[in-house]
Amino acid sequence: MLAKDIMNTEIASVKVGTTLKEAVRIFADRGIGILPVIDEDDKLVGMLSESDVLEYSGKTHVLPMLDSSGWISPYDNADERTDYRQGADLLAMTTVEKIMTKRVVSVKEELPGHEVAKLMKKRVKHVPVVDESGKLCGLIGRGDMINYLASTE
């Protein structure tokens, strides 16, 4: 089996210039944790994860009600609400390319499945699959790889 036989082609992606607010909505609506970022020619330029957004949100006061333990505080004050509004506004003005991972491990469609599995052993959770021109074709997640491994018995 090749990467193109394992990959999921029904994936969500975002274009360069998409705001973080839009990306967060896609994460929530689709129940996913990763979004490939593509340019106007559908070429892969980066990956945006929920973790990227949460880290950025913490730095910009989008999540001011979280205390240091990670629990949501029941105590609220006007200053925190102001910070929250400013942080939410910042998500609406910040584009995905500001915080996306730019150095992405991707594979070509013709790479054998066992080679993709080797990549995923190195803590890579999602591997984008691109064609010869660099256009995004699909995504191989851990679940896709498990299904592949199960089918090789």
C-alpha positions as CSV (number, residue, x, y, z in Angstrom):
1,M,0.0,0.0,0.0
2,L,1.1,3.5,-0.7
3,A,0.4,6.8,1.1
4,K,-2.3,7.6,-1.4
5,D,-4.1,4.3,-0.5
6,I,-4.0,5.1,3.3
7,M,-4.7,8.9,3.3
8,N,-8.0,10.5,4.1
9,T,-9.1,12.8,1.3
10,E,-12.1,14.2,3.1
11,I,-10.2,16.7,5.1
12,A,-10.7,20.3,6.1
13,S,-8.0,22.8,5.2
14,V,-7.6,26.6,5.4
15,K,-6.0,29.0,3.0
16,V,-3.3,31.5,3.9
17,G,-5.1,34.6,5.2
18,T,-7.8,32.7,7.1
19,T,-8.2,34.3,10.6
20,L,-7.7,32.3,13.8
21,K,-11.3,33.0,14.6
22,E,-12.4,31.2,11.4
23,A,-10.0,28.3,12.1
24,V,-11.3,27.9,15.6
25,R,-14.8,27.7,14.3
26,I,-13.7,24.9,11.9
27,F,-12.0,23.0,14.7
28,A,-15.2,23.2,16.8
29,D,-17.7,22.5,14.0
30,R,-15.7,19.5,12.5
31,G,-14.4,18.1,15.8
32,I,-10.9,18.0,14.5
33,G,-7.5,19.1,16.0
34,I,-5.4,19.9,12.9
35,L,-5.8,22.0,9.8
36,P,-3.4,21.9,6.8
37,V,-2.7,25.5,5.6
38,I,-2.6,25.9,1.8
39,D,-1.8,28.8,-0.5
40,E,-3.9,30.0,-3.4
41,D,-2.5,27.2,-5.6
42,D,-3.5,24.5,-3.0
43,K,0.1,23.9,-2.1
44,L,0.8,22.9,1.5
45,V,2.5,25.8,3.4
46,G,1.9,24.8,7.0
47,M,-0.2,23.0,9.7
48,L,-2.3,24.6,12.4
49,S,-3.1,22.6,15.4
50,E,-5.5,23.2,18.4
51,S,-2.3,23.3,20.5
52,D,-1.0,26.2,18.4
53,V,-4.2,28.1,19.0
54,L,-4.4,27.4,22.7
55,E,-0.8,28.4,23.2
56,Y,-1.3,31.6,21.3
57,S,-4.6,32.3,23.1
58,G,-2.9,31.9,26.5
59,K,-0.2,34.4,25.5
60,T,-2.8,37.0,24.3
61,H,-5.3,36.8,27.1
62,V,-7.9,35.0,25.1
63,L,-8.1,32.6,27.9
64,P,-7.8,34.9,30.9
65,M,-10.2,33.0,33.2
66,L,-7.9,29.9,33.3
67,D,-5.9,29.8,36.5
68,S,-2.4,28.3,36.7
69,S,-3.8,24.8,37.3
70,G,-5.8,24.9,34.1
71,W,-9.2,24.9,35.8
72,I,-11.7,27.6,34.9
73,S,-12.0,30.1,37.7
74,P,-15.5,30.8,39.0
75,Y,-14.3,34.3,39.9
76,D,-14.6,37.0,37.3
77,N,-13.9,40.6,37.2
78,A,-14.3,43.5,34.7
79,D,-10.6,43.7,33.9
80,E,-10.6,40.0,32.9
81,R,-13.7,40.5,30.7
82,T,-11.9,43.4,29.0
83,D,-8.8,41.3,28.4
84,Y,-11.0,38.5,27.0
85,R,-12.7,40.9,24.5
86,Q,-9.4,42.2,23.4
87,G,-8.0,38.7,23.0
88,A,-11.1,37.6,21.1
89,D,-10.7,40.6,18.8
90,L,-7.1,39.6,18.3
91,L,-8.2,36.1,17.1
92,A,-10.4,37.8,14.6
93,M,-7.5,39.9,13.3
94,T,-4.7,37.3,13.4
95,T,-4.2,35.0,10.4
96,V,-3.2,31.4,10.6
97,E,0.2,31.9,9.1
98,K,1.3,33.9,12.1
99,I,1.2,30.8,14.4
100,M,1.1,27.8,12.1
101,T,3.9,25.3,12.0
102,K,5.8,26.1,8.9
103,R,8.3,23.2,8.9
104,V,5.9,20.3,8.1
105,V,6.8,16.7,7.5
106,S,4.9,15.7,4.4
107,V,5.0,12.7,2.0
108,K,4.4,12.1,-1.6
109,E,1.4,10.0,-2.7
110,E,3.7,7.1,-3.9
111,L,5.6,6.6,-0.6
112,P,5.1,3.1,0.7
113,G,2.8,2.8,3.8
114,H,5.6,1.3,6.0
115,E,7.7,4.4,5.4
116,V,4.8,6.6,6.6
117,A,4.5,4.4,9.7
118,K,8.2,5.0,10.4
119,L,7.6,8.7,10.3
120,M,4.7,8.4,12.7
121,K,6.9,6.5,15.2
122,K,8.7,9.8,15.7
123,R,5.8,11.4,17.4
124,V,4.3,12.8,14.2
125,K,0.5,12.6,14.6
126,H,-0.6,13.7,11.2
127,V,1.2,13.4,7.9
128,P,0.0,15.5,4.9
129,V,0.2,13.9,1.6
130,V,1.1,16.0,-1.4
131,D,1.4,15.4,-5.1
132,E,4.6,16.0,-7.2
133,S,3.8,19.8,-7.4
134,G,3.3,20.1,-3.6
135,K,-0.5,20.3,-3.7
136,L,-2.3,18.9,-0.8
137,C,-4.0,15.6,-1.6
138,G,-4.9,14.2,1.8
139,L,-3.9,13.6,5.3
140,I,-2.8,10.4,7.2
141,G,-3.7,10.5,10.9
142,R,-2.9,7.9,13.5
143,G,-6.3,6.3,13.0
144,D,-5.7,6.0,9.3
145,M,-2.4,4.3,10.0
146,I,-4.0,1.9,12.5
147,N,-6.5,0.9,9.9
148,Y,-3.7,0.3,7.4
149,L,-1.7,-1.8,9.9
150,A,-4.8,-3.8,10.7
151,S,-5.4,-4.5,7.0
152,T,-1.9,-5.9,6.6
153,E,-2.5,-9.0,8.7
